Amino acid sequence: MATNILMPALSPTMTEGKLAKWLKKEGDEIKSGDVLAEIETDKATMEVEAIDEGFLAKIVVPDGTEGVAVNSVIGVITEAKGEKISAPPPAESPTPKAAAPEAAPKQTEPKQAEQKQAEPKSGPEDHGERIFASPLARRMAKQAGIELGSLKGSGPNGRIVKADIEASAGKTSAPAQDNAPQAQAKSAPQAAPAAPQPGAPITAPHKKIPNSTMRKVIARRLLEAKQTIPHFYVVGHFEIDALLKLRAELNAKSPKEGASAFKLSVNDLLIKACAVALRRHPNVNASYTEEAIIQYDDVDISIAVAIPDGLITPIIRKADQLGLAAISNKMKELGARAKAGKLKTEEFQGGGFSISNLGMFGTPEFSAIINPPQAAILAVGAGEKRAVVKEEKLAIATVMTCTLSCDHRVVDGALGAEFMATLKAIIEDPLSLLL
């Protein structure tokens, strides 16, 4: 008996991924728990484990294939080695078809000439043969008025995928505008998040670096965030000399080695400070939905970490309940595994608030884009020696500029200012973090 291996959904936002590498070959024996392949998702490269035992009879989707839809068949396991597979498995999981195979020729052949003049169809037949396309590609083709029969698919086994529709839409944008008003109305909302195309071909010497799955998702999500979330910003200038002094004193008390050893960073102290401020202002630890504002019970803080393919946000769970040493050690562990692509899904999915720190690069000040569905993100700049006024006299202090980006649907101006005032008080009197 043959069992299909399906493309798994490794994150809530994943609709397709890249089959980066098979770790088993056709004919290899498979045991439950064996790692079959590496899948590049919208967040990281993750391993897929076998849940059935048998032999890998066929690899349907080869190494390096991009745009593999979730629940598509990527391989086949059989109970016995060398067992014959009656028919090649489909390139994707069963989806509603536009017409039954037997009925299609009767419905389409007599009116073939009329169909060429009418609005292009997105799913039916091409000279009596089924056109293989992902559900997303079919929907996009229908909205854009593109005939699937005229495209050559770049997906597994020639399947038409999203990228094929986008490429065709770029070439035929003018004719597509002549379609029926209904098609135009449907395609308009989809066109908003699409990246703008250059007006003229690039003629200067250059090289093309293919976008990874992660880079594509980052681009789509950030564009969506900037277009659909009403951002506003609150800037705070925090004196951090007391914070730096406390950090140095605590690090000096750390054991030299062992499980209890720690080395606090400024970022570790900021995580704890933000966690305390969020507990005092729970309305900031929230997300917007059309039905209601979701206010989170736990203070889970996402920390932006740069990795070769883009950005990932491992989460410090229940940060307000952790001590500084625990936060520091957990952050180091998560950061190392994030850069190695070894985070578990639950370690980077979720969170109610984000911190993005560019201070270590010397960036004095910047504004961050909100990480949906969260309602706020804190952008942290570098600490600098600046002139300040203390007791009517000029003095020198180490000042750090932080910018809070807020979703105005959840956090209004007064709430954002109150949160930043609380954060300033905690940072400038950091002994409260030890209470």
MARKOL-153306 format. One record per residue (C-alpha): chain; x, y, z; residue number from 1. Coordinates in Angstrom, 3 decimals. Example, Ala and Ser with C-alpha at 12.3 -4.5 7.8 and 13.67 -1.06 7.14 Angstrom:
BEGIN
<"A", <12.300, -4.500, 7.800>, 1>
<"A", <13.670, -1.060, 7.140>, 2>
# end
This chain:
BEGIN
<"A", <0.000, 0.000, 0.000>, 1>
<"A", <1.332, 3.424, -0.960>, 2>
<"A", <1.199, 6.476, 1.332>, 3>
<"A", <1.646, 9.990, 0.014>, 4>
<"A", <4.066, 12.378, 1.742>, 5>
<"A", <2.429, 15.803, 1.758>, 6>
<"A", <4.014, 19.245, 1.929>, 7>
<"A", <3.415, 20.226, 5.575>, 8>
<"A", <2.177, 23.581, 6.849>, 9>
<"A", <5.022, 24.433, 9.227>, 10>
<"A", <3.655, 27.834, 10.257>, 11>
<"A", <0.202, 29.446, 10.403>, 12>
<"A", <1.082, 31.833, 7.558>, 13>
<"A", <2.642, 29.224, 5.269>, 14>
<"A", <0.789, 28.560, 1.999>, 15>
<"A", <3.756, 27.305, 0.012>, 16>
<"A", <7.422, 26.604, 0.563>, 17>
<"A", <10.646, 25.430, -1.003>, 18>
<"A", <11.733, 21.816, -0.837>, 19>
<"A", <15.358, 22.649, -0.097>, 20>
<"A", <16.842, 19.155, 0.176>, 21>
<"A", <15.877, 15.485, 0.403>, 22>
<"A", <17.809, 13.649, 3.125>, 23>
<"A", <16.598, 10.235, 1.917>, 24>
<"A", <16.966, 8.635, -1.515>, 25>
<"A", <14.472, 6.574, -3.472>, 26>
<"A", <14.602, 3.017, -2.164>, 27>
<"A", <15.783, 3.985, 1.326>, 28>
<"A", <14.076, 2.374, 4.297>, 29>
<"A", <12.002, 4.841, 6.329>, 30>
<"A", <11.305, 4.570, 10.040>, 31>
<"A", <8.922, 6.692, 12.043>, 32>
<"A", <10.753, 9.806, 13.229>, 33>
<"A", <13.374, 9.749, 10.466>, 34>
<"A", <14.131, 13.161, 8.954>, 35>
<"A", <12.998, 12.985, 5.320>, 36>
<"A", <13.702, 16.452, 3.954>, 37>
<"A", <14.469, 20.081, 4.714>, 38>
<"A", <11.703, 22.574, 3.916>, 39>
<"A", <12.376, 26.291, 3.571>, 40>
<"A", <9.340, 28.068, 4.998>, 41>
<"A", <8.473, 31.742, 5.252>, 42>
<"A", <10.497, 31.924, 8.477>, 43>
<"A", <13.242, 29.290, 8.559>, 44>
<"A", <14.567, 26.028, 7.167>, 45>
<"A", <12.901, 23.186, 9.038>, 46>
<"A", <13.102, 19.403, 9.023>, 47>
<"A", <10.222, 17.117, 8.064>, 48>
<"A", <9.988, 13.850, 9.977>, 49>
<"A", <8.339, 10.645, 8.786>, 50>
<"A", <5.225, 9.486, 10.586>, 51>
<"A", <4.903, 6.217, 8.614>, 52>
<"A", <7.304, 3.315, 8.146>, 53>
<"A", <8.237, 1.681, 4.864>, 54>
<"A", <10.404, 2.558, 1.874>, 55>
<"A", <10.731, 5.812, -0.062>, 56>
<"A", <9.368, 4.561, -3.379>, 57>
<"A", <9.250, 7.849, -5.279>, 58>
<"A", <10.386, 11.447, -4.935>, 59>
<"A", <7.742, 13.541, -6.692>, 60>
<"A", <9.153, 17.010, -5.985>, 61>
<"A", <12.942, 17.242, -6.468>, 62>
<"A", <15.503, 19.208, -4.454>, 63>
<"A", <15.400, 22.986, -4.849>, 64>
<"A", <11.785, 23.200, -6.041>, 65>
<"A", <10.149, 26.489, -5.027>, 66>
<"A", <6.477, 27.380, -4.677>, 67>
<"A", <5.363, 23.922, -3.513>, 68>
<"A", <1.819, 24.354, -2.184>, 69>
<"A", <0.905, 23.112, 1.271>, 70>
<"A", <-0.633, 19.601, 1.123>, 71>
<"A", <0.911, 18.903, -2.294>, 72>
<"A", <2.308, 15.387, -2.737>, 73>
<"A", <6.114, 15.532, -2.527>, 74>
<"A", <6.891, 11.821, -2.264>, 75>
<"A", <5.463, 8.312, -1.828>, 76>
<"A", <6.178, 5.666, 0.834>, 77>
<"A", <5.328, 2.006, 0.224>, 78>
<"A", <5.162, -0.859, 2.703>, 79>
<"A", <7.447, -3.158, 0.688>, 80>
<"A", <10.664, -2.325, -1.128>, 81>
<"A", <10.223, -2.281, -4.884>, 82>
<"A", <6.424, -2.217, -4.621>, 83>
<"A", <4.895, -0.926, -7.821>, 84>
<"A", <2.965, 2.321, -7.770>, 85>
<"A", <-0.100, 1.935, -9.961>, 86>
<"A", <-0.072, 5.523, -11.187>, 87>
<"A", <2.098, 8.564, -10.587>, 88>
<"A", <0.642, 10.633, -7.751>, 89>
<"A", <-0.749, 14.075, -8.559>, 90>
<"A", <1.523, 17.087, -8.174>, 91>
<"A", <-0.888, 18.612, -5.670>, 92>
<"A", <-3.587, 17.495, -3.305>, 93>
<"A", <-7.078, 17.108, -4.760>, 94>
<"A", <-8.771, 20.438, -5.390>, 95>
<"A", <-12.155, 21.308, -6.870>, 96>
<"A", <-11.976, 21.002, -10.634>, 97>
<"A", <-13.622, 23.373, -13.061>, 98>
<"A", <-15.278, 20.522, -14.911>, 99>
<"A", <-15.423, 16.726, -14.706>, 100>
<"A", <-12.959, 15.068, -17.113>, 101>
<"A", <-15.701, 13.165, -18.961>, 102>
<"A", <-17.997, 16.147, -19.332>, 103>
<"A", <-15.352, 18.698, -20.231>, 104>
<"A", <-14.919, 17.863, -23.956>, 105>
<"A", <-18.686, 17.901, -24.539>, 106>
<"A", <-19.005, 21.322, -22.924>, 107>
<"A", <-15.933, 22.988, -24.362>, 108>
<"A", <-15.243, 21.601, -27.856>, 109>
<"A", <-18.413, 22.854, -29.652>, 110>
<"A", <-17.866, 26.357, -28.293>, 111>
<"A", <-14.113, 26.494, -28.660>, 112>
<"A", <-14.189, 29.437, -31.078>, 113>
<"A", <-16.560, 31.402, -28.837>, 114>
<"A", <-14.340, 30.873, -25.802>, 115>
<"A", <-11.379, 32.471, -27.544>, 116>
<"A", <-13.380, 35.663, -27.978>, 117>
<"A", <-15.007, 35.600, -24.545>, 118>
<"A", <-13.432, 36.417, -21.218>, 119>
<"A", <-10.525, 34.026, -20.613>, 120>
<"A", <-11.274, 31.073, -18.340>, 121>
<"A", <-8.956, 30.184, -15.528>, 122>
<"A", <-9.375, 26.507, -14.917>, 123>
<"A", <-10.998, 24.313, -17.475>, 124>
<"A", <-9.266, 22.469, -20.288>, 125>
<"A", <-6.590, 22.910, -22.904>, 126>
<"A", <-7.666, 20.924, -26.002>, 127>
<"A", <-9.369, 18.379, -23.770>, 128>
<"A", <-6.442, 17.984, -21.366>, 129>
<"A", <-6.465, 19.052, -17.732>, 130>
<"A", <-4.375, 22.100, -16.858>, 131>
<"A", <-2.456, 21.634, -13.605>, 132>
<"A", <-2.386, 24.811, -11.517>, 133>
<"A", <-2.428, 25.609, -7.825>, 134>
<"A", <-5.699, 26.977, -6.402>, 135>
<"A", <-4.031, 30.335, -5.769>, 136>
<"A", <-2.768, 30.492, -9.354>, 137>
<"A", <-6.261, 29.690, -10.705>, 138>
<"A", <-7.819, 32.432, -8.602>, 139>
<"A", <-5.186, 34.981, -9.603>, 140>
<"A", <-5.543, 34.067, -13.272>, 141>
<"A", <-9.309, 34.509, -13.127>, 142>
<"A", <-8.971, 37.894, -11.425>, 143>
<"A", <-6.345, 39.089, -13.891>, 144>
<"A", <-8.124, 37.696, -16.959>, 145>
<"A", <-5.267, 35.347, -17.907>, 146>
<"A", <-5.919, 32.106, -19.818>, 147>
<"A", <-4.110, 29.277, -18.068>, 148>
<"A", <-3.819, 27.328, -21.314>, 149>
<"A", <-1.462, 29.979, -22.681>, 150>
<"A", <1.043, 29.602, -19.806>, 151>
<"A", <3.904, 27.208, -19.241>, 152>
<"A", <4.117, 26.191, -15.602>, 153>
<"A", <7.367, 26.403, -13.674>, 154>
<"A", <6.181, 24.310, -10.722>, 155>
<"A", <6.528, 20.565, -10.122>, 156>
<"A", <5.557, 18.501, -13.202>, 157>
<"A", <4.783, 21.691, -15.116>, 158>
<"A", <2.208, 22.917, -12.605>, 159>
<"A", <1.283, 26.590, -12.960>, 160>
<"A", <2.052, 28.483, -9.745>, 161>
<"A", <1.696, 32.009, -8.412>, 162>
<"A", <4.990, 33.216, -9.910>, 163>
<"A", <3.833, 32.228, -13.426>, 164>
<"A", <0.685, 34.316, -13.072>, 165>
<"A", <2.637, 37.299, -11.742>, 166>
<"A", <5.106, 37.057, -14.627>, 167>
<"A", <2.314, 36.845, -17.183>, 168>
<"A", <0.409, 39.718, -15.579>, 169>
<"A", <3.476, 41.925, -15.937>, 170>
<"A", <3.664, 41.201, -19.661>, 171>
<"A", <-0.041, 41.537, -20.419>, 172>
<"A", <-1.127, 44.297, -18.063>, 173>
<"A", <-2.650, 46.394, -20.867>, 174>
<"A", <-4.937, 43.688, -22.352>, 175>
<"A", <-5.975, 42.625, -18.876>, 176>
<"A", <-7.536, 46.051, -18.369>, 177>
<"A", <-9.977, 45.335, -21.190>, 178>
<"A", <-11.674, 42.526, -19.292>, 179>
<"A", <-15.146, 42.750, -17.846>, 180>
<"A", <-15.750, 45.280, -15.043>, 181>
<"A", <-16.349, 42.430, -12.635>, 182>
<"A", <-12.852, 41.046, -13.225>, 183>
<"A", <-11.387, 44.517, -12.799>, 184>
<"A", <-13.214, 45.009, -9.516>, 185>
<"A", <-11.917, 41.722, -8.180>, 186>
<"A", <-8.353, 42.309, -9.282>, 187>
<"A", <-8.050, 45.822, -7.864>, 188>
<"A", <-7.709, 44.816, -4.172>, 189>
<"A", <-5.108, 42.205, -5.120>, 190>
<"A", <-3.003, 44.718, -7.030>, 191>
<"A", <-2.379, 46.943, -4.001>, 192>
<"A", <0.207, 44.802, -2.196>, 193>
<"A", <2.097, 43.878, -5.382>, 194>
<"A", <5.613, 45.238, -5.637>, 195>
<"A", <5.937, 48.008, -8.233>, 196>
<"A", <7.605, 47.006, -11.497>, 197>
<"A", <10.444, 49.113, -12.886>, 198>
<"A", <9.441, 51.456, -15.673>, 199>
<"A", <12.423, 50.576, -17.844>, 200>
<"A", <14.731, 47.573, -18.103>, 201>
<"A", <17.946, 47.695, -16.084>, 202>
<"A", <20.857, 48.175, -18.471>, 203>
<"A", <23.683, 48.824, -15.986>, 204>
<"A", <26.008, 45.898, -15.142>, 205>
<"A", <24.364, 43.852, -12.413>, 206>
<"A", <23.678, 40.394, -11.070>, 207>
<"A", <20.382, 38.820, -9.996>, 208>
<"A", <20.126, 37.261, -6.547>, 209>
<"A", <16.991, 35.047, -6.428>, 210>
<"A", <14.635, 35.884, -3.564>, 211>
<"A", <14.379, 33.180, -0.927>, 212>
<"A", <10.964, 32.143, 0.356>, 213>
<"A", <11.692, 34.074, 3.561>, 214>
<"A", <12.652, 37.228, 1.669>, 215>
<"A", <9.455, 37.077, -0.413>, 216>
<"A", <7.295, 36.702, 2.690>, 217>
<"A", <9.130, 39.500, 4.521>, 218>
<"A", <8.588, 41.800, 1.532>, 219>
<"A", <4.891, 40.918, 1.300>, 220>
<"A", <4.186, 41.233, 5.027>, 221>
<"A", <6.047, 44.518, 5.491>, 222>
<"A", <4.377, 46.047, 2.444>, 223>
<"A", <1.013, 44.895, 3.773>, 224>
<"A", <1.835, 46.311, 7.219>, 225>
<"A", <2.845, 49.708, 5.855>, 226>
<"A", <-0.191, 49.910, 3.551>, 227>
<"A", <-2.882, 48.655, 5.921>, 228>
<"A", <-1.730, 49.670, 9.429>, 229>
<"A", <-2.015, 53.362, 10.377>, 230>
<"A", <1.431, 53.914, 11.910>, 231>
<"A", <2.263, 56.776, 14.244>, 232>
<"A", <5.449, 57.285, 16.222>, 233>
<"A", <6.428, 58.367, 19.733>, 234>
<"A", <10.101, 59.247, 20.301>, 235>
<"A", <11.814, 59.065, 23.698>, 236>
<"A", <15.333, 60.085, 24.795>, 237>
<"A", <16.429, 57.938, 27.740>, 238>
<"A", <19.479, 58.507, 29.937>, 239>
<"A", <21.064, 55.100, 30.445>, 240>
<"A", <24.097, 55.764, 32.675>, 241>
<"A", <22.366, 54.141, 35.669>, 242>
<"A", <21.348, 51.203, 33.470>, 243>
<"A", <24.930, 50.713, 32.262>, 244>
<"A", <26.238, 50.905, 35.824>, 245>
<"A", <23.743, 48.272, 37.033>, 246>
<"A", <24.647, 46.022, 34.093>, 247>
<"A", <28.360, 46.225, 34.919>, 248>
<"A", <27.749, 45.497, 38.625>, 249>
<"A", <25.536, 42.477, 37.906>, 250>
<"A", <27.933, 41.044, 35.317>, 251>
<"A", <30.752, 41.338, 37.847>, 252>
<"A", <28.754, 39.119, 40.238>, 253>
<"A", <28.148, 36.396, 37.619>, 254>
<"A", <29.880, 33.033, 38.145>, 255>
<"A", <32.757, 32.534, 35.716>, 256>
<"A", <31.298, 29.306, 34.347>, 257>
<"A", <28.473, 26.830, 34.816>, 258>
<"A", <24.741, 26.863, 34.176>, 259>
<"A", <24.221, 29.875, 36.427>, 260>
<"A", <26.760, 32.044, 34.549>, 261>
<"A", <25.413, 35.001, 32.608>, 262>
<"A", <26.536, 38.114, 30.764>, 263>
<"A", <23.839, 40.765, 30.536>, 264>
<"A", <23.519, 42.983, 27.487>, 265>
<"A", <21.720, 46.312, 27.267>, 266>
<"A", <19.122, 44.522, 25.143>, 267>
<"A", <18.425, 42.029, 27.957>, 268>
<"A", <17.680, 44.901, 30.327>, 269>
<"A", <15.464, 46.553, 27.711>, 270>
<"A", <13.457, 43.339, 27.277>, 271>
<"A", <12.771, 43.242, 31.007>, 272>
<"A", <11.959, 46.974, 31.114>, 273>
<"A", <9.500, 46.655, 28.220>, 274>
<"A", <7.912, 43.606, 29.856>, 275>
<"A", <7.306, 45.539, 33.077>, 276>
<"A", <5.917, 48.518, 31.131>, 277>
<"A", <3.601, 46.254, 29.116>, 278>
<"A", <2.258, 44.699, 32.317>, 279>
<"A", <1.421, 48.214, 33.522>, 280>
<"A", <-0.112, 49.165, 30.154>, 281>
<"A", <-1.889, 45.995, 28.950>, 282>
<"A", <-3.675, 47.917, 26.172>, 283>
<"A", <-0.358, 48.101, 24.303>, 284>
<"A", <0.079, 44.312, 24.536>, 285>
<"A", <-2.717, 43.786, 22.022>, 286>
<"A", <-3.782, 43.193, 18.405>, 287>
<"A", <-6.547, 44.605, 16.208>, 288>
<"A", <-9.277, 42.540, 14.534>, 289>
<"A", <-12.465, 43.684, 12.831>, 290>
<"A", <-14.558, 42.150, 15.610>, 291>
<"A", <-12.554, 43.159, 18.671>, 292>
<"A", <-9.195, 44.226, 20.085>, 293>
<"A", <-7.341, 41.162, 21.371>, 294>
<"A", <-5.544, 41.839, 24.644>, 295>
<"A", <-2.960, 39.185, 25.551>, 296>
<"A", <-2.783, 37.646, 29.010>, 297>
<"A", <0.950, 36.862, 28.801>, 298>
<"A", <3.743, 39.311, 28.040>, 299>
<"A", <5.516, 37.601, 25.120>, 300>
<"A", <8.132, 39.817, 23.462>, 301>
<"A", <9.482, 39.203, 19.950>, 302>
<"A", <13.117, 40.189, 19.375>, 303>
<"A", <14.270, 40.973, 15.834>, 304>
<"A", <17.336, 38.893, 14.892>, 305>
<"A", <19.172, 39.332, 11.591>, 306>
<"A", <19.938, 36.103, 9.714>, 307>
<"A", <21.479, 35.567, 6.249>, 308>
<"A", <18.133, 35.342, 4.418>, 309>
<"A", <16.406, 38.203, 6.222>, 310>
<"A", <14.906, 38.634, 9.663>, 311>
<"A", <13.306, 36.404, 12.269>, 312>
<"A", <11.740, 37.243, 15.631>, 313>
<"A", <12.306, 34.633, 18.359>, 314>
<"A", <10.061, 35.177, 21.366>, 315>
<"A", <10.849, 35.555, 25.063>, 316>
<"A", <7.715, 34.066, 26.623>, 317>
<"A", <6.318, 35.559, 29.852>, 318>
<"A", <9.211, 38.002, 29.971>, 319>
<"A", <7.733, 39.916, 32.899>, 320>
<"A", <8.019, 36.784, 35.064>, 321>
<"A", <11.679, 36.039, 34.212>, 322>
<"A", <14.769, 37.311, 35.959>, 323>
<"A", <17.489, 39.188, 34.064>, 324>
<"A", <19.858, 36.197, 33.963>, 325>
<"A", <17.101, 33.920, 32.624>, 326>
<"A", <16.216, 36.450, 29.908>, 327>
<"A", <19.879, 36.824, 28.933>, 328>
<"A", <20.569, 33.093, 28.656>, 329>
<"A", <17.295, 32.417, 26.829>, 330>
<"A", <17.980, 35.217, 24.348>, 331>
<"A", <21.471, 33.888, 23.595>, 332>
<"A", <20.091, 30.379, 23.038>, 333>
<"A", <17.263, 31.551, 20.771>, 334>
<"A", <19.537, 33.899, 18.823>, 335>
<"A", <22.071, 31.149, 18.113>, 336>
<"A", <19.404, 28.695, 16.957>, 337>
<"A", <17.687, 31.402, 14.889>, 338>
<"A", <20.895, 32.040, 12.921>, 339>
<"A", <21.315, 28.285, 12.434>, 340>
<"A", <17.705, 27.949, 11.201>, 341>
<"A", <16.839, 25.554, 14.030>, 342>
<"A", <13.996, 27.373, 15.785>, 343>
<"A", <10.769, 25.512, 16.444>, 344>
<"A", <7.579, 27.022, 15.065>, 345>
<"A", <6.253, 27.994, 18.486>, 346>
<"A", <9.494, 29.839, 19.232>, 347>
<"A", <8.972, 32.503, 16.573>, 348>
<"A", <5.203, 32.501, 15.930>, 349>
<"A", <3.106, 34.824, 18.083>, 350>
<"A", <4.198, 37.485, 20.538>, 351>
<"A", <2.354, 40.655, 21.507>, 352>
<"A", <5.139, 43.254, 21.205>, 353>
<"A", <8.461, 43.550, 19.340>, 354>
<"A", <11.878, 45.099, 19.930>, 355>
<"A", <14.285, 45.945, 17.101>, 356>
<"A", <17.717, 47.088, 18.285>, 357>
<"A", <20.260, 48.615, 15.882>, 358>
<"A", <22.260, 50.289, 18.611>, 359>
<"A", <25.125, 47.795, 18.294>, 360>
<"A", <25.641, 49.070, 14.728>, 361>
<"A", <25.941, 52.674, 15.889>, 362>
<"A", <22.583, 53.733, 14.444>, 363>
<"A", <21.483, 56.715, 16.569>, 364>
<"A", <17.773, 56.644, 15.712>, 365>
<"A", <15.299, 54.881, 13.394>, 366>
<"A", <11.642, 53.908, 13.024>, 367>
<"A", <10.563, 50.272, 12.704>, 368>
<"A", <7.620, 48.786, 10.791>, 369>
<"A", <5.016, 47.059, 12.969>, 370>
<"A", <5.106, 43.260, 12.929>, 371>
<"A", <1.469, 42.166, 12.256>, 372>
<"A", <-0.736, 41.339, 14.043>, 373>
<"A", <1.024, 43.124, 16.896>, 374>
<"A", <0.134, 46.738, 17.675>, 375>
<"A", <3.557, 48.167, 18.549>, 376>
<"A", <7.301, 47.782, 18.053>, 377>
<"A", <10.146, 49.597, 19.828>, 378>
<"A", <13.112, 50.719, 17.698>, 379>
<"A", <16.254, 51.105, 19.831>, 380>
<"A", <19.171, 53.312, 18.796>, 381>
<"A", <22.735, 53.543, 20.079>, 382>
<"A", <23.649, 55.105, 23.404>, 383>
<"A", <25.639, 58.305, 22.819>, 384>
<"A", <27.311, 60.904, 24.995>, 385>
<"A", <25.141, 64.037, 24.711>, 386>
<"A", <24.821, 67.376, 26.406>, 387>
<"A", <21.860, 67.492, 28.789>, 388>
<"A", <20.533, 70.024, 31.285>, 389>
<"A", <20.527, 68.933, 34.934>, 390>
<"A", <19.516, 71.320, 37.707>, 391>
<"A", <19.811, 74.290, 35.351>, 392>
<"A", <23.360, 73.297, 34.364>, 393>
<"A", <24.839, 71.612, 31.299>, 394>
<"A", <26.081, 68.084, 31.879>, 395>
<"A", <27.172, 65.033, 29.869>, 396>
<"A", <25.008, 61.895, 29.881>, 397>
<"A", <24.733, 58.716, 27.851>, 398>
<"A", <21.443, 59.078, 25.993>, 399>
<"A", <19.618, 56.434, 23.959>, 400>
<"A", <16.830, 57.365, 21.502>, 401>
<"A", <13.947, 54.911, 21.214>, 402>
<"A", <10.999, 55.199, 18.821>, 403>
<"A", <7.712, 53.435, 19.471>, 404>
<"A", <5.758, 52.600, 16.293>, 405>
<"A", <2.054, 52.215, 17.123>, 406>
<"A", <-1.017, 50.891, 15.333>, 407>
<"A", <-3.412, 53.809, 15.825>, 408>
<"A", <-6.396, 51.440, 15.683>, 409>
<"A", <-5.228, 49.949, 18.998>, 410>
<"A", <-2.836, 52.435, 20.616>, 411>
<"A", <-3.842, 56.085, 20.501>, 412>
<"A", <-1.472, 58.996, 21.061>, 413>
<"A", <-2.049, 59.361, 24.797>, 414>
<"A", <-1.563, 55.642, 25.460>, 415>
<"A", <1.632, 55.553, 23.394>, 416>
<"A", <3.009, 58.565, 25.297>, 417>
<"A", <2.077, 57.046, 28.661>, 418>
<"A", <3.824, 53.792, 27.778>, 419>
<"A", <6.999, 55.644, 26.766>, 420>
<"A", <6.914, 57.722, 29.976>, 421>
<"A", <6.694, 54.532, 32.032>, 422>
<"A", <9.518, 52.941, 30.051>, 423>
<"A", <11.691, 56.042, 30.562>, 424>
<"A", <11.116, 55.955, 34.323>, 425>
<"A", <12.076, 52.257, 34.495>, 426>
<"A", <15.204, 52.633, 32.338>, 427>
<"A", <16.455, 55.688, 34.213>, 428>
<"A", <15.825, 54.004, 37.608>, 429>
<"A", <16.722, 50.389, 36.696>, 430>
<"A", <16.931, 49.089, 40.294>, 431>
<"A", <13.153, 48.608, 40.004>, 432>
<"A", <13.866, 45.763, 37.577>, 433>
<"A", <15.291, 43.754, 40.475>, 434>
<"A", <12.155, 44.044, 42.610>, 435>
# end
